[in-house]
């Protein structure tokens, strides 16, 4: 299992609490903590919590991918409609130019 090091804010998001509550959880469970060069403290998640985090993270991003696909499909449909309207606008003017 890979090591996952999360900030207190990321842990708070995982457990639906505030960062202070996440910090208390980390301390109470004696998870290893380190301060990184960016000034943020991160805690290493135990394997079972890391697994839960990865499952939630994957589900969260799969739903975003689906909404992106729906958006792309809607945009493609709009492009087809606008292109058809543009063709309709262009064709009558071309027919008028021929009849003159």
BAGUFI-45145 format. One record per atom (N, C-alpha, C): residue number from 1; residue in three letters; atom name; y, x, z. Coordinates in nm, 2 decimals, padded with zeros to 4 digits. Atoms other than C-alpha are relative to their C-alpha. Example, Ala and Ser with C-alpha at 12.3 -4.5 7.8 and 13.67 -1.06 7.14 Angstrom:
2
{num:1 residu:ALA atome:N y:-00.12 x:00.09 z:00.00};
{num:1 residu:ALA atome:CA y:-00.45 x:01.23 z:00.78};
{num:1 residu:ALA atome:C y:00.12 x:00.09 z:00.00};
{num:2 residu:SER atome:N y:-00.11 x:-00.09 z:00.00};
{num:2 residu:SER atome:CA y:-00.11 x:01.37 z:00.71};
{num:2 residu:SER atome:C y:00.11 x:-00.08 z:00.08};
% end
This chain:
100
{num:1 residu:UNK atome:N y:-00.12 x:00.09 z:00.00};
{num:1 residu:UNK atome:CA y:00.00 x:00.00 z:00.00};
{num:1 residu:UNK atome:C y:00.12 x:00.09 z:00.00};
{num:2 residu:UNK atome:N y:-00.12 x:-00.08 z:00.00};
{num:2 residu:UNK atome:CA y:00.34 x:00.14 z:-00.09};
{num:2 residu:UNK atome:C y:00.09 x:-00.03 z:00.13};
{num:3 residu:UNK atome:N y:-00.09 x:00.02 z:-00.11};
{num:3 residu:UNK atome:CA y:00.60 x:00.19 z:00.18};
{num:3 residu:UNK atome:C y:00.12 x:-00.08 z:-00.05};
{num:4 residu:UNK atome:N y:-00.12 x:00.08 z:00.03};
{num:4 residu:UNK atome:CA y:00.88 x:-00.06 z:00.18};
{num:4 residu:UNK atome:C y:00.10 x:00.02 z:00.11};
{num:5 residu:UNK atome:N y:-00.10 x:-00.02 z:-00.10};
{num:5 residu:UNK atome:CA y:01.20 x:00.03 z:00.36};
{num:5 residu:UNK atome:C y:00.12 x:-00.10 z:-00.04};
{num:6 residu:UNK atome:N y:-00.10 x:00.10 z:00.03};
{num:6 residu:UNK atome:CA y:01.45 x:-00.26 z:00.38};
{num:6 residu:UNK atome:C y:00.11 x:00.01 z:00.11};
{num:7 residu:UNK atome:N y:-00.12 x:00.00 z:-00.09};
{num:7 residu:UNK atome:CA y:01.80 x:-00.29 z:00.53};
{num:7 residu:UNK atome:C y:-00.02 x:-00.13 z:00.09};
{num:8 residu:UNK atome:N y:00.01 x:00.12 z:-00.09};
{num:8 residu:UNK atome:CA y:01.85 x:-00.54 z:00.82};
{num:8 residu:UNK atome:C y:00.04 x:-00.13 z:-00.08};
{num:9 residu:UNK atome:N y:-00.04 x:00.11 z:00.08};
{num:9 residu:UNK atome:CA y:02.03 x:-00.77 z:00.57};
{num:9 residu:UNK atome:C y:-00.12 x:-00.05 z:-00.09};
{num:10 residu:UNK atome:N y:00.11 x:00.04 z:00.08};
{num:10 residu:UNK atome:CA y:01.72 x:-00.77 z:00.34};
{num:10 residu:UNK atome:C y:-00.11 x:-00.06 z:00.09};
{num:11 residu:UNK atome:N y:00.10 x:00.05 z:-00.09};
{num:11 residu:UNK atome:CA y:01.49 x:-00.83 z:00.64};
{num:11 residu:UNK atome:C y:00.05 x:-00.14 z:00.05};
{num:12 residu:UNK atome:N y:-00.05 x:00.13 z:-00.04};
{num:12 residu:UNK atome:CA y:01.72 x:-01.12 z:00.75};
{num:12 residu:UNK atome:C y:-00.02 x:-00.10 z:-00.11};
{num:13 residu:UNK atome:N y:00.03 x:00.09 z:00.11};
{num:13 residu:UNK atome:CA y:01.68 x:-01.27 z:00.41};
{num:13 residu:UNK atome:C y:-00.15 x:-00.04 z:-00.01};
{num:14 residu:UNK atome:N y:00.15 x:00.02 z:00.00};
{num:14 residu:UNK atome:CA y:01.30 x:-01.24 z:00.43};
{num:14 residu:UNK atome:C y:-00.03 x:-00.10 z:00.11};
{num:15 residu:UNK atome:N y:00.04 x:00.08 z:-00.12};
{num:15 residu:UNK atome:CA y:01.29 x:-01.41 z:00.78};
{num:15 residu:UNK atome:C y:00.10 x:-00.12 z:00.02};
{num:16 residu:UNK atome:N y:-00.10 x:00.10 z:-00.02};
{num:16 residu:UNK atome:CA y:01.58 x:-01.65 z:00.73};
{num:16 residu:UNK atome:C y:00.07 x:00.00 z:00.13};
{num:17 residu:UNK atome:N y:-00.08 x:-00.01 z:-00.12};
{num:17 residu:UNK atome:CA y:01.79 x:-01.52 z:01.01};
{num:17 residu:UNK atome:C y:00.12 x:00.09 z:-00.03};
{num:18 residu:UNK atome:N y:-00.11 x:-00.09 z:00.02};
{num:18 residu:UNK atome:CA y:02.10 x:-01.31 z:01.06};
{num:18 residu:UNK atome:C y:-00.04 x:00.14 z:00.02};
{num:19 residu:UNK atome:N y:00.03 x:-00.14 z:-00.01};
{num:19 residu:UNK atome:CA y:02.11 x:-00.93 z:01.04};
{num:19 residu:UNK atome:C y:-00.03 x:00.05 z:00.14};
{num:20 residu:UNK atome:N y:00.03 x:-00.04 z:-00.14};
{num:20 residu:UNK atome:CA y:02.13 x:-00.90 z:01.42};
{num:20 residu:UNK atome:C y:-00.13 x:-00.05 z:00.04};
{num:21 residu:UNK atome:N y:00.13 x:00.05 z:-00.03};
{num:21 residu:UNK atome:CA y:01.82 x:-01.11 z:01.45};
{num:21 residu:UNK atome:C y:-00.11 x:00.08 z:-00.06};
{num:22 residu:UNK atome:N y:00.09 x:-00.08 z:00.07};
{num:22 residu:UNK atome:CA y:01.65 x:-00.90 z:01.20};
{num:22 residu:UNK atome:C y:-00.02 x:00.14 z:00.07};
{num:23 residu:UNK atome:N y:00.00 x:-00.13 z:-00.07};
{num:23 residu:UNK atome:CA y:01.75 x:-00.58 z:01.39};
{num:23 residu:UNK atome:C y:-00.09 x:-00.02 z:00.13};
{num:24 residu:UNK atome:N y:00.07 x:00.03 z:-00.13};
{num:24 residu:UNK atome:CA y:01.61 x:-00.74 z:01.72};
{num:24 residu:UNK atome:C y:-00.15 x:-00.01 z:-00.03};
{num:25 residu:UNK atome:N y:00.14 x:00.01 z:00.04};
{num:25 residu:UNK atome:CA y:01.28 x:-00.82 z:01.53};
{num:25 residu:UNK atome:C y:-00.06 x:00.14 z:-00.02};
{num:26 residu:UNK atome:N y:00.05 x:-00.14 z:00.03};
{num:26 residu:UNK atome:CA y:01.25 x:-00.46 z:01.41};
{num:26 residu:UNK atome:C y:-00.02 x:00.08 z:00.12};
{num:27 residu:UNK atome:N y:00.01 x:-00.07 z:-00.12};
{num:27 residu:UNK atome:CA y:01.31 x:-00.32 z:01.75};
{num:27 residu:UNK atome:C y:-00.11 x:-00.05 z:00.09};
{num:28 residu:UNK atome:N y:00.10 x:00.06 z:-00.08};
{num:28 residu:UNK atome:CA y:01.08 x:-00.57 z:01.93};
{num:28 residu:UNK atome:C y:-00.14 x:00.04 z:-00.06};
{num:29 residu:UNK atome:N y:00.13 x:-00.03 z:00.06};
{num:29 residu:UNK atome:CA y:00.80 x:-00.49 z:01.68};
{num:29 residu:UNK atome:C y:-00.02 x:00.15 z:-00.02};
{num:30 residu:UNK atome:N y:00.00 x:-00.15 z:00.00};
{num:30 residu:UNK atome:CA y:00.87 x:-00.11 z:01.70};
{num:30 residu:UNK atome:C y:-00.03 x:00.05 z:-00.14};
{num:31 residu:UNK atome:N y:00.01 x:-00.05 z:00.14};
{num:31 residu:UNK atome:CA y:00.90 x:-00.07 z:01.32};
{num:31 residu:UNK atome:C y:00.08 x:00.13 z:-00.01};
{num:32 residu:UNK atome:N y:-00.07 x:-00.13 z:00.02};
{num:32 residu:UNK atome:CA y:01.01 x:00.28 z:01.22};
{num:32 residu:UNK atome:C y:00.13 x:-00.03 z:-00.07};
{num:33 residu:UNK atome:N y:-00.13 x:00.02 z:00.06};
{num:33 residu:UNK atome:CA y:01.38 x:00.30 z:01.14};
{num:33 residu:UNK atome:C y:00.06 x:00.14 z:-00.04};
{num:34 residu:UNK atome:N y:-00.06 x:-00.12 z:00.04};
{num:34 residu:UNK atome:CA y:01.58 x:00.56 z:00.95};
{num:34 residu:UNK atome:C y:00.14 x:-00.04 z:-00.06};
{num:35 residu:UNK atome:N y:-00.13 x:00.01 z:00.06};
{num:35 residu:UNK atome:CA y:01.95 x:00.60 z:00.86};
{num:35 residu:UNK atome:C y:00.00 x:00.08 z:-00.13};
{num:36 residu:UNK atome:N y:00.00 x:-00.06 z:00.13};
{num:36 residu:UNK atome:CA y:01.99 x:00.68 z:00.49};
{num:36 residu:UNK atome:C y:00.14 x:00.06 z:-00.03};
{num:37 residu:UNK atome:N y:-00.12 x:-00.07 z:00.03};
{num:37 residu:UNK atome:CA y:02.26 x:00.89 z:00.32};
{num:37 residu:UNK atome:C y:00.11 x:-00.10 z:-00.04};
{num:38 residu:UNK atome:N y:-00.10 x:00.10 z:00.03};
{num:38 residu:UNK atome:CA y:02.44 x:00.57 z:00.21};
{num:38 residu:UNK atome:C y:00.06 x:-00.07 z:00.12};
{num:39 residu:UNK atome:N y:-00.05 x:00.05 z:-00.13};
{num:39 residu:UNK atome:CA y:02.50 x:00.50 z:00.58};
{num:39 residu:UNK atome:C y:-00.07 x:-00.13 z:00.05};
{num:40 residu:UNK atome:N y:00.07 x:00.12 z:-00.04};
{num:40 residu:UNK atome:CA y:02.26 x:00.20 z:00.60};
{num:40 residu:UNK atome:C y:-00.13 x:00.04 z:00.07};
{num:41 residu:UNK atome:N y:00.13 x:-00.03 z:-00.07};
{num:41 residu:UNK atome:CA y:01.97 x:00.19 z:00.84};
{num:41 residu:UNK atome:C y:-00.10 x:-00.10 z:-00.07};
{num:42 residu:UNK atome:N y:00.11 x:00.07 z:00.06};
{num:42 residu:UNK atome:CA y:01.64 x:00.08 z:00.69};
{num:42 residu:UNK atome:C y:-00.12 x:00.00 z:00.09};
{num:43 residu:UNK atome:N y:00.13 x:00.00 z:-00.08};
{num:43 residu:UNK atome:CA y:01.31 x:-00.02 z:00.86};
{num:43 residu:UNK atome:C y:-00.11 x:-00.01 z:-00.10};
{num:44 residu:UNK atome:N y:00.12 x:00.00 z:00.08};
{num:44 residu:UNK atome:CA y:00.97 x:00.04 z:00.72};
{num:44 residu:UNK atome:C y:-00.08 x:-00.13 z:00.04};
{num:45 residu:UNK atome:N y:00.07 x:00.12 z:-00.03};
{num:45 residu:UNK atome:CA y:00.78 x:-00.29 z:00.69};
{num:45 residu:UNK atome:C y:-00.15 x:00.04 z:00.01};
{num:46 residu:UNK atome:N y:00.14 x:-00.02 z:-00.01};
{num:46 residu:UNK atome:CA y:00.42 x:-00.30 z:00.81};
{num:46 residu:UNK atome:C y:-00.07 x:-00.06 z:-00.12};
{num:47 residu:UNK atome:N y:00.07 x:00.04 z:00.12};
{num:47 residu:UNK atome:CA y:00.16 x:-00.36 z:00.54};
{num:47 residu:UNK atome:C y:00.00 x:-00.16 z:-00.02};
{num:48 residu:UNK atome:N y:00.01 x:00.15 z:00.01};
{num:48 residu:UNK atome:CA y:00.12 x:-00.74 z:00.61};
{num:48 residu:UNK atome:C y:00.13 x:-00.06 z:-00.03};
{num:49 residu:UNK atome:N y:-00.13 x:00.05 z:00.03};
{num:49 residu:UNK atome:CA y:00.49 x:-00.80 z:00.61};
{num:49 residu:UNK atome:C y:00.05 x:00.04 z:-00.14};
{num:50 residu:UNK atome:N y:-00.03 x:-00.05 z:00.14};
{num:50 residu:UNK atome:CA y:00.54 x:-00.58 z:00.30};
{num:50 residu:UNK atome:C y:-00.07 x:-00.09 z:-00.11};
{num:51 residu:UNK atome:N y:00.07 x:00.08 z:00.10};
{num:51 residu:UNK atome:CA y:00.28 x:-00.79 z:00.12};
{num:51 residu:UNK atome:C y:00.07 x:-00.14 z:-00.01};
{num:52 residu:UNK atome:N y:-00.08 x:00.12 z:00.00};
{num:52 residu:UNK atome:CA y:00.46 x:-01.11 z:00.22};
{num:52 residu:UNK atome:C y:00.13 x:00.01 z:-00.07};
{num:53 residu:UNK atome:N y:-00.13 x:-00.03 z:00.07};
{num:53 residu:UNK atome:CA y:00.79 x:-00.96 z:00.10};
{num:53 residu:UNK atome:C y:-00.02 x:00.00 z:-00.15};
{num:54 residu:UNK atome:N y:00.02 x:-00.01 z:00.15};
{num:54 residu:UNK atome:CA y:00.64 x:-00.87 z:-00.24};
{num:54 residu:UNK atome:C y:-00.04 x:-00.13 z:-00.06};
{num:55 residu:UNK atome:N y:00.04 x:00.13 z:00.05};
{num:55 residu:UNK atome:CA y:00.49 x:-01.22 z:-00.28};
{num:55 residu:UNK atome:C y:00.12 x:-00.09 z:-00.02};
{num:56 residu:UNK atome:N y:-00.12 x:00.08 z:00.00};
{num:56 residu:UNK atome:CA y:00.82 x:-01.39 z:-00.20};
{num:56 residu:UNK atome:C y:00.10 x:00.05 z:-00.11};
{num:57 residu:UNK atome:N y:-00.09 x:-00.07 z:00.10};
{num:57 residu:UNK atome:CA y:01.02 x:-01.14 z:-00.42};
{num:57 residu:UNK atome:C y:-00.05 x:-00.04 z:-00.14};
{num:58 residu:UNK atome:N y:00.06 x:00.04 z:00.13};
{num:58 residu:UNK atome:CA y:00.78 x:-01.21 z:-00.71};
{num:58 residu:UNK atome:C y:00.03 x:-00.14 z:-00.04};
{num:59 residu:UNK atome:N y:-00.02 x:00.14 z:00.03};
{num:59 residu:UNK atome:CA y:00.80 x:-01.58 z:-00.68};
{num:59 residu:UNK atome:C y:00.15 x:-00.04 z:-00.02};
{num:60 residu:UNK atome:N y:-00.14 x:00.02 z:00.02};
{num:60 residu:UNK atome:CA y:01.18 x:-01.57 z:-00.65};
{num:60 residu:UNK atome:C y:00.05 x:00.04 z:-00.14};
{num:61 residu:UNK atome:N y:-00.04 x:-00.05 z:00.13};
{num:61 residu:UNK atome:CA y:01.22 x:-01.37 z:-00.97};
{num:61 residu:UNK atome:C y:-00.07 x:-00.07 z:-00.11};
{num:62 residu:UNK atome:N y:00.07 x:00.08 z:00.10};
{num:62 residu:UNK atome:CA y:00.96 x:-01.57 z:-01.16};
{num:62 residu:UNK atome:C y:00.08 x:-00.13 z:-00.03};
{num:63 residu:UNK atome:N y:-00.08 x:00.13 z:00.02};
{num:63 residu:UNK atome:CA y:01.17 x:-01.89 z:-01.11};
{num:63 residu:UNK atome:C y:00.12 x:00.03 z:-00.07};
{num:64 residu:UNK atome:N y:-00.12 x:-00.04 z:00.07};
{num:64 residu:UNK atome:CA y:01.48 x:-01.70 z:-01.23};
{num:64 residu:UNK atome:C y:-00.04 x:00.02 z:-00.15};
{num:65 residu:UNK atome:N y:00.04 x:-00.02 z:00.14};
{num:65 residu:UNK atome:CA y:01.29 x:-01.59 z:-01.54};
{num:65 residu:UNK atome:C y:-00.02 x:-00.13 z:-00.08};
{num:66 residu:UNK atome:N y:00.02 x:00.13 z:00.06};
{num:66 residu:UNK atome:CA y:01.19 x:-01.95 z:-01.61};
{num:66 residu:UNK atome:C y:00.14 x:-00.06 z:-00.04};
{num:67 residu:UNK atome:N y:-00.13 x:00.07 z:00.02};
{num:67 residu:UNK atome:CA y:01.55 x:-02.07 z:-01.58};
{num:67 residu:UNK atome:C y:00.07 x:00.08 z:-00.11};
{num:68 residu:UNK atome:N y:-00.06 x:-00.08 z:00.11};
{num:68 residu:UNK atome:CA y:01.66 x:-01.78 z:-01.81};
{num:68 residu:UNK atome:C y:-00.06 x:-00.05 z:-00.14};
{num:69 residu:UNK atome:N y:00.07 x:00.04 z:00.12};
{num:69 residu:UNK atome:CA y:01.40 x:-01.89 z:-02.07};
{num:69 residu:UNK atome:C y:00.05 x:-00.14 z:-00.04};
{num:70 residu:UNK atome:N y:-00.06 x:00.13 z:00.03};
{num:70 residu:UNK atome:CA y:01.53 x:-02.25 z:-02.04};
{num:70 residu:UNK atome:C y:00.14 x:00.01 z:-00.06};
{num:71 residu:UNK atome:N y:-00.14 x:-00.02 z:00.05};
{num:71 residu:UNK atome:CA y:01.89 x:-02.13 z:-02.09};
{num:71 residu:UNK atome:C y:-00.01 x:00.05 z:-00.14};
{num:72 residu:UNK atome:N y:00.01 x:-00.05 z:00.14};
{num:72 residu:UNK atome:CA y:01.79 x:-01.93 z:-02.40};
{num:72 residu:UNK atome:C y:-00.04 x:-00.10 z:-00.10};
{num:73 residu:UNK atome:N y:00.04 x:00.11 z:00.09};
{num:73 residu:UNK atome:CA y:01.61 x:-02.23 z:-02.55};
{num:73 residu:UNK atome:C y:00.11 x:-00.10 z:-00.02};
{num:74 residu:UNK atome:N y:-00.11 x:00.09 z:00.02};
{num:74 residu:UNK atome:CA y:01.91 x:-02.45 z:-02.49};
{num:74 residu:UNK atome:C y:00.11 x:00.06 z:-00.09};
{num:75 residu:UNK atome:N y:-00.10 x:-00.07 z:00.09};
{num:75 residu:UNK atome:CA y:02.14 x:-02.19 z:-02.65};
{num:75 residu:UNK atome:C y:-00.05 x:00.00 z:-00.14};
{num:76 residu:UNK atome:N y:00.06 x:-00.01 z:00.14};
{num:76 residu:UNK atome:CA y:01.91 x:-02.16 z:-02.95};
{num:76 residu:UNK atome:C y:00.02 x:-00.14 z:-00.06};
{num:77 residu:UNK atome:N y:-00.02 x:00.13 z:00.05};
{num:77 residu:UNK atome:CA y:01.92 x:-02.54 z:-02.99};
{num:77 residu:UNK atome:C y:00.14 x:-00.03 z:-00.04};
{num:78 residu:UNK atome:N y:-00.14 x:00.02 z:00.03};
{num:78 residu:UNK atome:CA y:02.30 x:-02.55 z:-02.97};
{num:78 residu:UNK atome:C y:00.04 x:00.08 z:-00.13};
{num:79 residu:UNK atome:N y:-00.03 x:-00.08 z:00.12};
{num:79 residu:UNK atome:CA y:02.32 x:-02.27 z:-03.23};
{num:79 residu:UNK atome:C y:-00.05 x:-00.07 z:-00.13};
{num:80 residu:UNK atome:N y:00.05 x:00.07 z:00.12};
{num:80 residu:UNK atome:CA y:02.10 x:-02.47 z:-03.47};
{num:80 residu:UNK atome:C y:00.09 x:-00.12 z:-00.03};
{num:81 residu:UNK atome:N y:-00.09 x:00.11 z:00.02};
{num:81 residu:UNK atome:CA y:02.32 x:-02.78 z:-03.42};
{num:81 residu:UNK atome:C y:00.13 x:00.04 z:-00.06};
{num:82 residu:UNK atome:N y:-00.13 x:-00.04 z:00.05};
{num:82 residu:UNK atome:CA y:02.64 x:-02.59 z:-03.48};
{num:82 residu:UNK atome:C y:-00.01 x:00.06 z:-00.14};
{num:83 residu:UNK atome:N y:00.02 x:-00.05 z:00.13};
{num:83 residu:UNK atome:CA y:02.50 x:-02.41 z:-03.78};
{num:83 residu:UNK atome:C y:-00.02 x:-00.11 z:-00.10};
{num:84 residu:UNK atome:N y:00.02 x:00.11 z:00.09};
{num:84 residu:UNK atome:CA y:02.39 x:-02.74 z:-03.93};
{num:84 residu:UNK atome:C y:00.13 x:-00.07 z:-00.03};
{num:85 residu:UNK atome:N y:-00.14 x:00.06 z:00.02};
{num:85 residu:UNK atome:CA y:02.74 x:-02.89 z:-03.87};
{num:85 residu:UNK atome:C y:00.08 x:00.09 z:-00.09};
{num:86 residu:UNK atome:N y:-00.08 x:-00.09 z:00.08};
{num:86 residu:UNK atome:CA y:02.90 x:-02.58 z:-04.02};
{num:86 residu:UNK atome:C y:-00.05 x:-00.01 z:-00.15};
{num:87 residu:UNK atome:N y:00.05 x:00.02 z:00.14};
{num:87 residu:UNK atome:CA y:02.67 x:-02.62 z:-04.33};
{num:87 residu:UNK atome:C y:00.05 x:-00.13 z:-00.06};
{num:88 residu:UNK atome:N y:-00.05 x:00.13 z:00.05};
{num:88 residu:UNK atome:CA y:02.77 x:-02.99 z:-04.36};
{num:88 residu:UNK atome:C y:00.15 x:00.01 z:-00.04};
{num:89 residu:UNK atome:N y:-00.15 x:-00.01 z:00.03};
{num:89 residu:UNK atome:CA y:03.14 x:-02.89 z:-04.35};
{num:89 residu:UNK atome:C y:00.02 x:00.09 z:-00.12};
{num:90 residu:UNK atome:N y:-00.01 x:-00.09 z:00.12};
{num:90 residu:UNK atome:CA y:03.09 x:-02.61 z:-04.61};
{num:90 residu:UNK atome:C y:-00.04 x:-00.07 z:-00.13};
{num:91 residu:UNK atome:N y:00.05 x:00.06 z:00.12};
{num:91 residu:UNK atome:CA y:02.89 x:-02.82 z:-04.86};
{num:91 residu:UNK atome:C y:00.09 x:-00.10 z:-00.06};
{num:92 residu:UNK atome:N y:-00.09 x:00.09 z:00.07};
{num:92 residu:UNK atome:CA y:03.14 x:-03.10 z:-04.93};
{num:92 residu:UNK atome:C y:00.12 x:00.07 z:-00.06};
{num:93 residu:UNK atome:N y:-00.10 x:-00.07 z:00.06};
{num:93 residu:UNK atome:CA y:03.41 x:-02.85 z:-04.99};
{num:93 residu:UNK atome:C y:-00.04 x:00.07 z:-00.13};
{num:94 residu:UNK atome:N y:00.05 x:-00.06 z:00.12};
{num:94 residu:UNK atome:CA y:03.19 x:-02.67 z:-05.24};
{num:94 residu:UNK atome:C y:-00.02 x:-00.10 z:-00.11};
{num:95 residu:UNK atome:N y:00.02 x:00.11 z:00.10};
{num:95 residu:UNK atome:CA y:03.11 x:-03.00 z:-05.41};
{num:95 residu:UNK atome:C y:00.14 x:-00.04 z:-00.06};
{num:96 residu:UNK atome:N y:-00.14 x:00.04 z:00.05};
{num:96 residu:UNK atome:CA y:03.49 x:-03.08 z:-05.44};
{num:96 residu:UNK atome:C y:00.04 x:00.11 z:-00.10};
{num:97 residu:UNK atome:N y:-00.04 x:-00.10 z:00.09};
{num:97 residu:UNK atome:CA y:03.55 x:-02.74 z:-05.60};
{num:97 residu:UNK atome:C y:-00.06 x:00.00 z:-00.13};
{num:98 residu:UNK atome:N y:00.07 x:00.01 z:00.13};
{num:98 residu:UNK atome:CA y:03.29 x:-02.80 z:-05.87};
{num:98 residu:UNK atome:C y:00.06 x:-00.12 z:-00.07};
{num:99 residu:UNK atome:N y:-00.04 x:00.12 z:00.07};
{num:99 residu:UNK atome:CA y:03.42 x:-03.15 z:-05.95};
{num:99 residu:UNK atome:C y:00.15 x:00.01 z:-00.05};
{num:100 residu:UNK atome:N y:-00.14 x:-00.01 z:00.05};
{num:100 residu:UNK atome:CA y:03.79 x:-03.04 z:-06.00};
{num:100 residu:UNK atome:C y:00.01 x:00.07 z:-00.13};
% end
